[in-house]
Amino acid sequence: MAIFKCEKCGATKEGRCKPKKCSQCGGNECLIKQEEKSSGGGCGCGCKAKK
């Protein structure tokens, strides 16, 4: 999973694929990848909790 941030309004969206438009401001092709989240199970904080 990745986190995408809108260059226009700053809203963030988590997903596997880059969204075509921002869910907050409606801007097209303005989302940029900020970071990757680990998909190795758990909650993503580094603990070993299972979903």
N, C-alpha and C positions, 0 to 999 in steps of 0.2 A: 504494500500500500504506500501511497505517496501523499504528501500534502501540497496542494496548489494554492497560490495566493494571487488575488486579482491586483493588477498593477494600477487600476483606476480607483477602487474603493477600499482595498486592503482586506476584503473578506477572504476567508480560507475555506477550502473544501478538501475532504479526504476521499480518496478513491484510487482505483487501479489505473484508470485511463484519464487523460487530460480532458476536462469538460470543455465543450465548445463555447459555452457562454456562462457568465457569472450569474449565480442564483440571486445575488443581492442587487446589483446595479444593471444587470442585463447586457453588459459589455461583451462583445464578440472577440474571441481569440486574445484575451487579455490576461489569462491565467498562466502563471509560471510556476514551475516545480520548485518547492522550497526544501523538502527533505524526504528521505525514504524512511518508512517505518518498517521494522523487522516483522516478517510474517511467520516466524518460527513458533507460533502458538503463544499462549500466555496473553498478558494484557499490554505488552509493549514497554513496561517500565523496567524490565530487567529481572523481575522475579520469575519464579518457575510455575506460576499459577496457570492452570489449564482452563480453557473456555468451556 
